[in-house]
Amino acid sequence: MSKTKLATAIGMACVCTSSFAQEEVGIDLGAFELVPTLTTTAGFNDNVTRSNDEGIDSWFSTIVPRFTLVNNFGLNSLRFGYQLSRGDYFSSSADDYTDHLLFASLDYELNSRHRIKSSIDFEDGHDDRGESFSLGRGAELSSPDEFKESEIDFTYSYGALSAQARFDLNLNYRDKDYKIDTDEYKLRDRSKSTVGGTFYYNIGAATDLLFETTITDVEYAFSTSDASSLDSVQTAYLIGAQWQSTASTSGYAKIGYQDKKFDAAGREDFSGTTWQAGIVWEPLDRSTFILDTRNQARETNGDGNFIRNKDVSLSWRHEWLQRLRTQAGVAFGTDDYEGSGRTDDIQELNLAVIYEFRRWLTFNLGYTYSERDSNRDVINYDQNIYRLTAKVTL
């Protein structure tokens, strides 16, 4: 699982109407509006490096200023932005970090039948010690595992939203380059080029059938030999539906076939079933449940040929008062590292109380419990994080 396993499920909640939202006011600069935000967090982490023994516990703080330039013209939107993330661990300065993120996006409707969505992002970021590739051996690193990652995404949509049939063409390129340059760690540096298409066919007032295919070319920047190369071509074909059966229920589900063919003859190719599904249910105006599940093949982070990932997450959000809400989420997953015999079971629990003290100030009191149970004992860990976050806008 990633740092925030419930990110997909929480993201689905954005399609739900909610009266609870912190208003972000901008500064008029003529053609653009500048929207600044500042998010600060103070908290305690009882296992900073995800160690399977006593580990390191530490109080920490983070500060995240973000600046976004927005130009909304008609139904179109143009955005540019920068975000700085600074984290300090008071009992473990080796885990301090400074991340930078540059982003830009354009949503443009040429006419009712032709639409474009594009984005470009560049991140100078990090993995925590004991996360991802250094899992189970975070103490080997003297600082966070830094990387530079860039992504370009472009989607062209043909067909009116009210038409019976429409089509999306998506192009995506992502490149990730880690700072550590030893042979062992350089094996992770890679780029992914993806082309995909999704055909939608309306079969009812609020239901679309969908047919989707993607082809991804994965190229690693370094390998010790041609026989050990992780370069591959991954193809997926899915069929499914998306719907909003009532005002309180919406969702999507798709299932299909996925195959992964390696350039190296010594690595075993993969083919099998893949699926993705999610449901958003609002039984009450102020209460939302979100279920999300998926089964997919992902790139490895150090062991085996690739990761066969299965996970499911459930979250619940309830607005008790106009300015007070709670969120709770659980997630369970299994990572099978094909070709190595390693299997990890992951659990995560998230709890939060969110209070909008003022229009421009929101507090979030949160707790996260994470646990990984692997058949390799050195990778096992559990972690508790307690935090208080304040988000300030104009």
NUVEX-62470 format. One line per 3 residues: for each residue z negated, x, y of N, C-alpha, C. Coordinates in steps of 0.02 Angstrom, whole numbers, padded with zeros to 5 digits. Each point is the difference from the previous one (the first is absolute). Layout:
BEGIN
Z X Y Z X Y Z X Y; ...
***
This chain:
BEGIN
00000 00041 -00060 00000 -00041 00060 00000 00043 00063; 00027 -00028 00054 00001 00035 00063 -00067 -00007 00035; -00005 00028 00061 -00063 -00004 00037 -00023 -00072 00009
00047 -00044 00015 -00018 -00070 00009 00042 -00041 -00047; -00028 -00011 -00060 00039 -00032 -00052 00016 -00072 00018; -00040 -00030 00043 00012 -00070 00018 00049 -00008 00058
00032 00055 00019 00044 -00004 00058 00056 -00050 -00009; 00029 -00003 -00059 00054 -00047 -00013 -00024 -00072 00006; -00057 -00013 -00031 -00027 -00068 00002 -00020 -00020 00070
-00032 00045 00035 -00020 -00016 00069 00061 -00010 00043; 00052 00039 -00011 00062 -00008 00037 00031 -00069 -00009; -00006 -00027 -00062 00027 -00066 -00013 -00035 -00053 00043
-00063 00013 00017 -00037 -00048 00039 00030 -00010 00069; 00040 00047 00022 00030 -00005 00066 00048 -00059 00005; 00024 -00026 -00057 00045 -00057 00003 -00038 -00064 00011
-00067 00003 -00004 -00041 -00059 00008 -00019 -00010 00073; -00002 -00061 00023 -00021 -00014 00068 -00075 00007 00004; -00023 00034 00052 -00072 00010 00009 -00017 -00004 00074
-00055 -00034 00014 -00023 -00004 00069 -00040 00061 00021; -00015 00043 -00049 -00041 00059 00013 00045 00061 00006; 00008 00025 00060 00041 00061 00010 -00019 00031 00066
-00011 00065 -00001 -00018 00036 00061 00063 00008 00043; -00003 -00026 00060 00057 00002 00045 00009 00070 00027; 00062 00025 -00002 00015 00066 00026 00041 -00007 00063
-00030 00015 00057 00032 -00007 00065 00031 00066 00019; 00061 -00003 00028 00035 00061 00019 00002 00010 00075; 00025 00059 00019 00010 00018 00070 00075 -00005 00015
00017 -00038 00051 00070 -00010 00018 00029 00063 00030; 00053 00027 -00033 00034 00060 00025 00073 -00014 00016; 00015 -00063 00015 00069 -00018 00014 00034 -00025 -00062
00048 00039 -00026 00035 -00022 -00060 -00045 -00001 -00061; -00052 00042 00000 -00045 00004 -00058 -00070 -00020 00020; -00039 -00016 -00051 -00071 -00014 00007 -00038 00051 -00042
-00049 00033 00028 -00041 00049 -00035 -00062 -00034 -00028; -00007 00002 -00066 -00057 -00032 -00033 -00044 00055 -00030; -00056 00017 00032 -00046 00050 -00028 -00055 -00033 -00041
-00022 00033 -00054 -00059 -00022 -00037 -00040 00062 -00019; -00065 -00010 -00009 -00044 00054 -00021 -00046 -00027 -00055; 00003 00034 -00058 -00042 -00020 -00057 -00046 00058 -00017
-00066 -00013 00000 -00049 00051 -00017 -00042 -00024 -00058; -00019 00046 -00044 -00039 -00016 -00060 -00056 00051 -00009; -00058 -00025 -00019 -00055 00042 -00022 -00021 -00024 -00069
-00012 00047 -00047 -00015 -00022 -00067 -00031 00054 -00043; -00010 -00018 -00063 -00031 00046 -00049 00041 -00002 -00064; 00018 00059 -00027 00038 00007 -00062 -00043 00040 -00048
-00016 -00030 -00059 -00045 00034 -00047 00036 00046 -00049; 00067 00007 00005 00037 00044 -00044 00066 00018 00034; -00005 00045 00049 00057 00015 00043 00060 00026 -00039
-00011 00044 -00049 00055 00031 -00037 00015 -00033 -00067; -00027 -00061 -00010 00012 -00037 -00063 -00017 00042 -00061; -00057 00031 00002 -00023 00044 -00054 -00031 -00040 -00057
00004 00028 -00062 -00031 -00034 -00057 -00072 00022 -00011; -00025 00044 00043 -00071 00019 -00004 -00035 -00022 00064; -00047 00038 00024 -00039 -00021 00058 00044 -00008 00063
00048 00044 00009 00046 -00006 00056 -00033 00012 00067; 00037 -00019 00053 -00023 00009 00069 -00008 -00069 00032; -00058 -00012 00030 -00009 -00062 00039 -00006 00018 00073
00026 -00043 00043 00002 00018 00071 00009 -00062 00043; -00032 00000 00058 00017 -00046 00053 00066 00023 00031; 00038 -00046 00026 00065 00018 00029 00015 -00045 00059
00049 00022 00040 00025 -00041 00055 00075 00009 00004; 00035 -00052 00021 00072 00004 00013 00015 -00032 00067; 00051 00025 00032 00024 -00028 00063 00076 -00004 -00003
00028 -00059 00013 00072 -00011 -00008 00027 -00034 00063; 00024 00037 00049 00036 -00030 00056 00073 -00012 -00020; 00027 -00056 00024 00069 -00018 -00017 00033 -00028 00063
00062 00022 00013 00037 -00022 00058 00069 -00025 -00023; 00016 -00062 00020 00063 -00030 -00021 00038 -00026 00061; 00063 00020 00006 00045 -00027 00051 00041 -00056 -00031
-00003 -00059 00030 00033 -00059 -00028 00048 -00029 00051; 00060 -00016 -00024 00050 -00035 00040 00025 -00059 -00041; -00022 -00060 00017 00024 -00061 -00033 00053 -00031 00044
00061 -00005 -00027 00054 -00031 00038 00032 -00053 -00044; -00014 -00063 00020 00022 -00056 -00041 -00035 -00001 -00067; 00038 -00005 -00054 -00028 00002 -00068 -00005 00071 -00026
00016 00048 00042 00003 00070 -00021 -00061 00039 00024; -00013 00056 -00034 -00059 00040 00018 00015 00073 -00011; -00021 00041 00048 00006 00073 -00005 -00069 00030 00012
-00021 00045 -00046 -00067 00029 00004 00003 00076 -00010; -00042 00035 00039 -00012 00071 -00009 -00075 00011 00002; -00024 00049 -00038 -00072 00010 00003 -00024 00066 -00027
-00063 00015 00015 -00033 00060 -00024 -00072 -00017 -00017; -00024 00029 -00055 -00069 -00010 -00021 -00031 00067 -00020; -00060 00012 00025 -00039 00059 -00018 -00060 -00023 -00041
-00014 00035 -00056 -00058 -00015 -00041 -00041 00063 -00008; -00062 -00002 00022 -00045 00056 -00005 -00061 -00020 -00041; -00015 00038 -00053 -00057 -00014 -00042 -00046 00060 -00004
-00066 -00011 00006 -00049 00054 -00003 -00055 -00020 -00050; -00014 00046 -00047 -00054 -00008 -00048 -00058 00046 00021; -00057 -00029 00015 -00055 00038 00030 -00032 00050 -00048
00005 -00013 -00066 -00029 00046 -00050 00053 00038 -00039; 00063 -00008 00019 00054 00032 -00037 00060 00011 00046; -00005 00050 00044 00053 00012 00049 00066 00018 -00032
-00002 00023 -00064 00063 00017 -00035 00044 -00061 -00009; -00029 -00060 00005 00039 -00062 -00010 00022 -00032 00066; -00014 00032 00057 00024 -00026 00064 00076 00000 00002
00029 -00046 00036 00073 -00004 00004 00023 -00027 00067; 00062 00017 00017 00035 -00029 00058 00070 -00018 -00022; 00016 -00065 00002 00066 -00025 -00020 00038 -00026 00060
00067 00003 -00004 00043 -00026 00053 00052 -00045 -00031; 00016 -00054 00034 00051 -00047 -00023 00044 -00020 00058; 00066 00009 -00008 00050 -00025 00047 00040 -00055 -00034
00013 -00054 00035 00036 -00055 -00032 00045 -00036 00051; 00052 -00030 -00026 00046 -00039 00042 00032 -00053 -00044; 00015 -00058 00028 00032 -00053 -00038 00043 -00043 00045
00051 -00030 -00030 00045 -00045 00036 00015 -00060 -00044; -00014 -00060 00026 00021 -00063 -00031 00052 -00031 00046; 00061 -00007 -00027 00055 -00023 00043 00041 -00052 -00036
00010 -00057 00033 00040 -00054 -00027 00066 -00002 00038; 00054 00020 -00035 00065 00000 00032 00022 -00072 00015; -00008 -00043 -00050 00010 -00072 00007 -00037 -00033 -00059
00009 -00064 -00009 -00038 -00036 -00051 00014 00024 -00071; 00057 00034 -00010 00018 00023 -00068 -00012 00074 -00012; -00011 00038 00052 -00005 00073 -00007 -00064 00025 00033
-00041 00034 -00039 -00064 00027 00026 -00010 00071 -00024; -00035 00040 00040 -00014 00069 -00017 -00074 00014 00011; -00030 00034 -00048 -00068 00026 00008 00002 00073 -00019
-00026 00042 00044 00000 00071 -00014 -00065 00031 00026; -00021 00054 -00032 -00061 00034 00021 00006 00074 -00019; -00037 00040 00037 -00004 00071 -00015 -00072 00022 00014
-00028 00038 -00046 -00069 00022 00005 -00005 00074 -00018; -00044 00034 00035 -00015 00070 -00017 -00076 00008 00001; -00028 00024 -00056 -00072 00009 -00005 -00017 00072 -00017
-00044 00028 00040 -00031 00065 -00014 -00070 -00018 -00025; -00006 -00010 -00066 -00061 -00029 -00028 -00033 00043 -00053; -00041 -00032 -00042 -00037 00038 -00050 -00021 -00046 -00058
-00013 00030 -00057 -00038 -00030 -00054 -00069 00032 00002; -00051 -00041 -00010 -00068 00028 -00003 -00006 00048 -00059; -00048 00047 00006 -00016 00041 -00058 -00024 -00045 -00057
00028 00011 -00060 -00017 -00043 -00056 00041 -00063 -00006; 00050 -00007 00043 00044 -00058 -00002 00069 00022 -00023; 00036 -00045 -00034 00068 00012 -00021 00006 00062 -00044
00036 00051 00023 00014 00058 -00042 -00062 00041 -00017; -00050 00001 00045 -00061 00039 -00012 -00055 -00041 -00032; 00016 -00058 -00028 -00049 -00043 -00032 -00035 00038 -00056
-00066 00001 00002 -00040 00035 -00050 -00011 00073 00016; 00032 00026 00052 -00008 00070 00018 00003 00010 00076; -00031 -00046 00035 00000 00004 00073 -00034 00062 00026
-00049 00027 -00039 -00036 00059 00023 00045 00062 00001; 00059 -00002 -00033 00046 00056 00001 00032 00010 00069; 00001 -00054 00040 00031 00004 00066 -00053 00014 00053
00019 00038 00050 -00046 00016 00055 00009 -00048 00059; 00049 -00045 -00003 00013 -00047 00053 00041 -00058 -00028; 00007 -00055 00036 00042 -00055 -00024 00071 00024 -00016
00033 -00036 -00046 00066 00017 -00024 00052 -00028 00049; 00023 00041 00047 00042 -00025 00054 00074 -00006 -00021; 00034 -00048 00031 00071 -00010 -00014 00034 -00026 00062
00067 00004 -00002 00042 -00032 00050 00047 -00047 -00036; 00002 -00062 00022 00041 -00051 -00033 00041 -00038 00052; 00064 -00007 -00014 00045 -00038 00044 00034 -00055 -00041
00012 -00056 00033 00032 -00056 -00034 00047 -00036 00048; 00059 -00017 -00025 00048 -00040 00037 00016 -00061 -00042; -00004 -00059 00030 00013 -00062 -00037 00048 -00043 00041
00050 -00028 -00034 00050 -00042 00033 00017 -00059 -00044; -00003 -00061 00028 00017 -00060 -00037 00050 -00042 00041; 00056 -00016 -00032 00049 -00045 00030 -00002 -00066 -00038
-00007 -00055 00036 -00004 -00066 -00031 00061 -00041 00021; 00032 -00030 -00050 00058 -00043 00013 -00016 -00070 -00023; 00015 -00048 00042 -00012 -00070 -00016 -00053 -00030 00043
00012 -00060 00025 -00050 -00035 00041 -00061 -00015 -00042; -00059 00000 00032 -00061 -00014 -00036 00000 -00071 -00030; 00038 -00044 00030 00005 -00068 -00025 00055 -00009 -00051
00040 00053 -00014 00055 -00006 -00047 -00025 -00003 -00072; 00042 -00025 -00044 -00019 -00005 -00070 -00002 00069 -00033; 00041 00046 00023 00002 00067 -00029 -00001 00052 00056
-00034 00056 -00012 -00001 00056 00047 -00012 00065 -00039; 00011 00056 00034 -00002 00064 -00035 -00031 00053 00045; -00043 00043 -00029 -00030 00056 00036 00023 00065 -00033
00022 00047 00041 00017 00067 -00023 -00051 00048 00031; -00034 00040 -00042 -00051 00045 00024 00016 00072 -00018; -00008 00045 00050 00006 00072 -00010 -00065 00033 00022
-00025 00045 -00041 -00064 00032 00015 00002 00073 -00021; -00026 00043 00043 -00006 00071 -00016 -00070 00023 00018; -00033 00035 -00046 -00067 00025 00011 -00005 00072 -00025
-00030 00042 00041 -00008 00071 -00018 -00073 00019 00012; -00030 00034 -00049 -00070 00021 00004 -00005 00073 -00016; -00033 00038 00044 -00004 00073 -00007 -00072 00021 00013
-00033 00025 -00053 -00069 00022 00006 -00004 00071 00028; -00056 00015 00032 -00008 00065 00033 -00013 00056 -00050; -00040 -00013 -00052 -00016 00053 -00048 00063 00022 -00035
00012 00067 -00002 00064 00024 -00025 -00005 00041 -00064; -00055 -00007 -00038 -00001 00030 -00067 00046 -00039 -00047; 00023 00033 -00052 00047 -00032 -00046 -00029 -00065 -00028
-00063 00000 -00018 -00031 -00060 -00030 00002 -00059 00047; -00014 00013 00064 -00004 -00055 00049 00069 -00017 00029; 00046 00047 00001 00068 -00014 00026 00037 -00049 -00045
-00022 -00008 -00062 00034 -00045 -00046 -00001 -00072 00025; -00042 -00017 00048 -00005 -00069 00024 00050 -00018 00054; 00026 00050 00036 00044 -00013 00056 00064 -00034 -00024
00016 -00057 00031 00058 -00038 -00026 00029 -00046 00054; 00061 -00023 -00013 00032 -00050 00042 00025 -00057 -00044; 00001 -00060 00028 00023 -00059 -00037 00051 -00037 00043
00059 -00011 -00029 00052 -00038 00034 00012 -00064 -00039; -00006 -00057 00034 00005 -00065 -00033 00052 -00044 00033; 00040 -00032 -00041 00044 -00053 00023 -00014 -00062 -00042
-00007 -00057 00033 -00018 -00061 -00036 00031 -00061 00033; 00007 -00051 -00040 00026 -00064 00025 -00037 -00058 -00030; -00011 -00052 00041 -00033 -00061 -00024 00041 -00060 00021
00016 -00043 -00049 00038 -00061 00012 -00047 -00059 -00006; -00002 -00042 00052 -00043 -00059 00001 00042 -00063 -00006; -00023 -00047 -00042 00036 -00063 -00008 -00050 -00057 00004
00008 -00042 00051 -00047 -00054 00012 00010 -00057 -00049; -00053 -00020 -00034 00003 -00055 -00048 -00044 -00059 00021; -00030 00004 00058 -00043 -00054 00024 -00019 00013 00072
-00040 -00047 00027 -00018 00005 00070 -00039 00064 00017; -00037 00026 -00049 -00040 00059 00014 -00002 00048 -00059; 00054 00003 -00039 00002 00044 -00059 00068 00035 -00004
-00003 00066 -00009 00060 00040 -00009 -00004 00037 -00066; 00055 -00002 -00039 00008 00047 -00054 00022 00067 00028; -00018 00054 -00032 00021 00065 00025 00021 00046 -00058
00050 00040 00015 00025 00049 -00048 00002 00067 00036; -00034 00049 -00028 -00010 00063 00035 00018 00060 -00044; 00030 00049 00030 00014 00063 -00035 -00011 00058 00047
-00028 00055 -00026 -00011 00061 00039 00018 00061 -00041; 00026 00049 00033 00015 00065 -00031 -00033 00054 00043; -00042 00042 -00031 -00037 00051 00036 00014 00069 -00030
00022 00045 00042 00011 00069 -00020 -00059 00042 00023; -00036 00030 -00047 -00060 00040 00015 00017 00073 -00010; -00009 00040 00052 00014 00072 -00005 -00061 00039 00022
-00022 00045 -00045 -00056 00044 00015 00025 00066 00029; -00036 00025 00050 00022 00060 00035 -00009 00063 -00040; -00043 -00002 -00052 -00015 00061 -00037 -00016 -00017 -00073
00022 00042 -00045 -00018 -00005 -00071 00001 00071 -00029; -00042 00012 -00049 -00003 00067 -00029 00061 00015 -00041; 00036 -00052 -00025 00061 00010 -00038 00038 -00066 -00003
00065 00003 -00017 00039 -00061 -00007 -00028 -00046 -00054; -00028 00030 -00052 -00026 -00039 -00055 -00062 -00039 00019; -00036 00021 00053 -00061 -00034 00019 00009 -00044 00063
00062 -00006 00025 00012 -00037 00061 -00020 -00074 -00008; -00029 -00027 00054 -00020 -00071 00001 00053 -00043 00036; 00056 00029 00019 00054 -00038 00032 00020 -00058 -00046
00013 -00058 00030 00018 -00058 -00041 00037 -00051 00042; 00030 -00048 -00035 00030 -00060 00031 -00034 -00061 -00030; -00026 -00042 00043 -00038 -00058 -00022 00036 -00063 00021
00009 -00046 -00046 00037 -00063 00013 -00043 -00059 -00020; 00002 -00053 00040 -00038 -00060 -00016 00042 -00062 00014; -00005 -00049 -00045 00034 -00065 00008 -00053 -00054 -00009
-00007 -00044 00050 -00051 -00052 -00003 00029 -00068 00019; -00030 -00051 -00029 00016 -00069 00017 -00065 -00036 00014; 00000 -00046 00048 -00063 -00033 00015 00011 -00056 00051
-00054 -00015 00036 00001 -00054 00049 -00053 00013 00052; 00011 -00029 00059 -00051 -00002 00052 -00004 -00072 00024; -00061 -00022 00018 -00008 -00071 00014 -00059 -00011 00048
00002 -00059 00030 -00057 -00027 00037 -00003 -00073 -00019; -00034 -00014 -00056 00002 -00067 -00029 -00036 -00051 00044; -00053 00021 00035 -00035 -00043 00047 -00018 00042 00061
-00030 -00033 00049 -00021 00037 00059 -00054 00050 -00016; -00034 -00008 -00057 -00057 00043 -00017 00016 00050 -00056; 00059 -00002 -00029 00016 00044 -00056 00068 00032 00009
00003 00065 -00007 00063 00036 00002 -00005 00059 -00048; 00057 00029 -00018 -00003 00056 -00046 00069 00024 -00020; 00000 00050 -00044 00061 00027 -00027 -00014 00027 -00069
00050 00003 -00042 -00006 00030 -00067 00068 00025 -00021; 00002 00060 -00028 00062 00027 -00026 -00014 00046 -00058; 00044 -00003 -00049 -00008 00039 -00061 00068 00028 -00019
-00001 00057 -00033 00065 00029 -00018 -00007 00062 -00042; 00051 00042 00006 00008 00059 -00042 00004 00062 00044; -00035 00052 -00020 00000 00063 00038 00013 00058 -00047
00043 00046 00022 00010 00060 -00041 -00002 00062 00045; -00020 00055 -00030 -00007 00063 00036 00032 00055 -00043; 00052 00031 00025 00036 00051 -00037 -00010 00068 00034
-00028 00048 -00037 -00013 00067 00027 00061 00045 -00008; 00009 00045 00048 00053 00050 -00005 -00015 00049 -00056; -00064 00016 -00010 -00020 00049 -00051 00002 -00033 -00069
00037 00031 -00046 00007 -00028 -00067 -00067 -00001 -00037; -00046 00044 00019 -00063 00004 -00035 -00049 -00055 00018; 00014 -00038 00052 -00046 -00054 00020 00026 -00066 -00027
-00045 -00039 -00027 00019 -00063 -00032 00013 -00054 00053; 00059 -00032 -00003 00017 -00054 00045 -00044 -00061 -00015; -00001 -00045 00049 -00042 -00061 -00007 00043 -00061 00014
-00014 -00053 -00036 00028 -00066 00015 -00051 -00052 -00022; -00007 -00053 00039 -00049 -00051 -00016 -00003 -00054 00052; -00048 -00045 -00009 -00008 -00058 00043 -00037 00019 00065
00021 -00030 00054 -00035 00008 00063 -00009 -00069 00032; -00054 -00009 00038 -00010 -00064 00034 -00040 00010 00063; 00007 -00049 00045 -00040 -00005 00061 -00012 -00074 00013
-00060 -00018 00019 -00015 -00070 00016 -00058 -00003 00048; 00001 -00051 00043 -00054 -00010 00047 -00004 -00073 00021; -00060 -00024 00009 -00012 -00070 00021 -00051 -00001 00056
00015 -00038 00053 -00047 -00012 00054 -00018 -00075 -00002; -00065 -00013 -00006 -00024 -00070 -00006 -00053 -00012 00054; 00012 -00053 00040 -00047 -00019 00053 -00027 -00070 -00015
-00053 -00005 -00041 -00026 -00066 -00016 -00032 -00034 00060; -00023 00040 00048 -00029 -00025 00062 00033 00035 00059; -00005 -00030 00059 00032 00029 00059 -00026 00070 00013
-00063 00014 -00017 -00030 00064 00017 -00013 00044 -00061; 00028 -00017 -00056 -00013 00040 -00061 00066 00017 -00034; 00008 00064 -00020 00062 00023 -00030 -00015 00044 -00060
00034 -00014 -00056 -00003 00041 -00060 00068 00033 -00010; 00000 00063 -00020 00062 00038 -00009 -00003 00036 -00067; 00048 -00014 -00043 00005 00033 -00065 00064 00040 -00002
-00005 00063 -00023 00058 00043 -00002 -00002 00042 -00064; 00057 00006 -00035 00002 00040 -00061 00068 00034 -00005; 00002 00058 -00034 00063 00034 -00009 -00004 00048 -00059
00057 00014 -00028 00008 00048 -00055 00062 00041 00017; -00008 00067 00006 00055 00041 00023 -00009 00072 -00022; 00055 00038 00001 -00002 00072 -00012 -00002 00036 00067
-00047 00047 00008 -00006 00037 00063 00004 00075 -00014; 00012 00039 00052 00003 00072 -00008 -00068 00028 -00017; -00001 00052 -00040 -00063 00030 -00021 -00032 00038 00058
-00066 00012 -00006 -00035 00043 00049 -00030 00061 -00034; 00035 00024 -00052 -00022 00063 -00030 00001 00002 -00076; -00006 -00058 -00033 -00001 -00002 -00073 00059 -00041 -00026
00029 00023 -00056 00051 -00039 -00033 00066 -00005 00037; 00042 -00047 -00023 00066 -00010 00029 -00001 -00049 00058; -00040 -00053 -00007 -00006 -00051 00052 -00062 -00042 -00016
-00017 -00045 00045 -00058 -00044 -00009 00024 -00071 -00014; -00023 -00029 -00054 00012 -00071 -00014 -00061 -00038 00027; 00011 -00036 00055 -00055 -00031 00037 00000 -00076 -00010
-00059 -00027 -00015 -00011 -00072 -00002 -00062 -00015 00041; 00003 -00049 00044 -00059 -00017 00039 00001 -00073 00021; -00059 -00025 00016 -00008 -00068 00026 -00055 00001 00052
00008 -00037 00054 -00050 -00003 00052 -00009 -00073 00023; -00061 -00016 00019 -00017 -00066 00025 -00044 00008 00061; 00017 -00034 00054 -00041 00003 00061 -00011 -00070 00027
-00055 -00006 00036 -00019 -00064 00030 -00022 00012 00072; 00027 -00039 00044 -00018 00003 00071 -00023 -00068 00023; -00057 -00002 00035 -00026 -00065 00024 -00024 00008 00072
00020 -00047 00042 -00021 -00001 00070 -00057 -00050 00007; -00061 00026 00007 -00059 -00042 00003 -00007 -00032 00068; 00014 00039 00052 -00002 -00023 00069 00063 00024 00035
00009 -00022 00061 00060 00020 00036 00007 00075 00006; -00058 00036 00005 00002 00072 00009 -00028 00038 -00059; -00016 -00032 -00054 -00032 00033 -00057 00037 -00016 -00064
00018 00053 -00037 00031 -00011 -00066 -00024 00054 -00048; 00008 -00014 -00064 -00015 00048 -00052 00062 00011 -00043; 00004 00059 -00030 00054 00016 -00047 -00030 00033 -00062
00025 -00018 -00058 -00022 00030 -00062 00061 00009 -00045; 00002 00057 -00034 00058 00014 -00043 -00019 00043 -00059; 00032 -00013 -00057 -00009 00042 -00059 00069 00019 -00026
00004 00059 -00029 00064 00024 -00027 -00014 00039 -00064; 00044 -00010 -00049 -00005 00036 -00063 00069 00028 -00017; 00001 00060 -00028 00064 00030 -00016 -00006 00049 -00057
00058 00014 -00030 00005 00051 -00053 00059 00045 00015; -00012 00066 -00002 00052 00049 00008 00009 00038 -00065; 00058 -00008 -00032 00017 00039 -00060 00047 00056 00020
-00021 00062 -00010 00040 00058 00017 00044 00018 -00060; 00060 -00029 00000 00045 00008 -00058 00019 00073 -00011; -00007 00021 -00062 00016 00069 -00017 -00059 00047 -00001
-00060 -00025 00020 -00059 00043 00002 -00058 -00028 -00040; 00002 -00065 -00017 -00055 -00032 -00036 -00057 -00022 00044; 00004 00012 00066 -00054 -00019 00045 00005 -00073 00019
-00058 -00035 00000 -00005 -00070 00021 -00060 -00008 00045; 00011 -00030 00059 -00054 -00012 00048 -00007 -00075 00011; -00061 -00024 00000 -00016 -00069 00020 -00034 00003 00068
00023 -00041 00047 -00025 00002 00069 -00026 -00068 00020; -00057 00000 00033 -00028 -00061 00028 -00018 00012 00073; 00007 -00052 00041 -00018 00006 00070 -00027 -00066 00025
-00053 00003 00040 -00031 -00059 00031 -00004 00012 00075; 00022 -00049 00039 -00003 00004 00073 -00035 -00062 00028; -00049 00012 00045 -00035 -00054 00033 -00001 00014 00075
00006 -00051 00041 -00001 00011 00073 -00023 -00063 00036; -00038 00011 00053 -00018 -00053 00047 00030 00019 00067; 00039 -00045 00029 00038 00015 00061 -00021 -00048 00055
-00019 00028 00057 -00024 -00040 00056 00037 00018 00064; 00031 -00050 00030 00035 00011 00064 -00050 -00011 00057; -00032 00055 00021 -00052 -00003 00050 00028 -00022 00068
00058 00027 00017 00037 -00020 00059 00074 -00003 -00018; 00040 -00028 00046 00072 -00002 -00013 00027 00069 -00014; -00029 00050 00033 00026 00069 -00003 -00041 00045 -00046
-00051 -00026 -00034 -00044 00042 -00041 -00018 -00037 -00065; 00017 00032 -00057 -00015 -00028 -00066 -00038 00051 -00041; -00052 -00023 -00034 -00039 00042 -00044 00014 -00019 -00073
00000 00052 -00044 00013 -00010 -00071 -00053 00041 -00038; -00044 -00035 -00036 -00049 00033 -00042 00025 -00004 -00072; 00015 00057 -00031 00034 00000 -00064 -00031 00044 -00053
00017 -00015 -00062 -00024 00039 -00058 00057 00004 -00050; 00011 00059 -00029 00050 00011 -00052 -00031 00038 -00058; 00010 -00028 -00060 -00020 00035 -00061 00062 00015 -00041
00009 00063 -00019 00057 00021 -00040 -00024 00036 -00063; 00034 -00012 -00055 -00018 00032 -00063 00063 00016 -00040; 00003 00060 -00029 00056 00020 -00043 -00030 00023 -00066
00024 -00030 -00055 -00024 00016 -00067 00060 00026 -00040; 00002 00065 -00014 00056 00032 -00033 -00020 00027 -00068; 00050 00009 -00044 -00014 00034 -00063 -00004 00076 00009
00007 00023 00062 -00016 00069 00018 -00061 -00001 00045; -00057 00021 -00028 -00064 -00009 00033 -00003 00029 00070; 00036 00055 00013 -00005 00032 00065 00027 -00044 00056
00040 -00051 -00018 00031 -00044 00050 -00044 -00060 00016; -00050 -00014 -00042 -00043 -00058 00012 -00039 00008 00065; -00008 -00054 00037 -00043 00001 00059 -00015 -00072 00021
-00053 -00007 00039 -00012 -00062 00037 -00019 00018 00071; 00013 -00044 00046 -00007 00015 00071 -00021 -00063 00037; -00049 00007 00044 -00023 -00054 00044 00011 00021 00072
00032 -00043 00039 00012 00014 00071 -00026 -00060 00041; -00043 00015 00049 -00026 -00050 00046 00025 00017 00069; 00022 -00050 00038 00029 00015 00065 -00011 -00056 00050
-00003 00020 00063 00000 -00047 00056 00056 00020 00046; 00047 -00046 00013 00060 00014 00039 00001 -00044 00062; 00022 00029 00055 00010 -00038 00062 00073 00010 00022
00034 -00054 00015 00068 00002 00025 00002 -00026 00071; 00026 00041 00045 00001 -00017 00071 00072 -00007 00023; 00015 -00054 00035 00065 -00010 00032 -00011 -00013 00074
00055 -00008 00037 -00006 -00017 00071 -00021 -00073 00008
***
